[in-house]
């Protein structure tokens, strides 16, 4: 696993957190929730690629 992935996840988390706080202060709680949900989806897609790579490596390691 590359350290770049952790930095990308941290960057998405910081951006989503700031946007969510700004939207909450502006009284737009619905848009803040959608922003948080979009951030979660983005991070999950990044992690799913790595998990898929892990399963492929384990599968080839055990010859399954």
Protein Blocks (a to p, Z undefined) as FASTA:
>chain_A
ZZklmmmmmmmmmmmmmmmmmmmmnopaklmmmmmmmmmmmmmmmmmmmmmmmmmmmmmm
noZZ
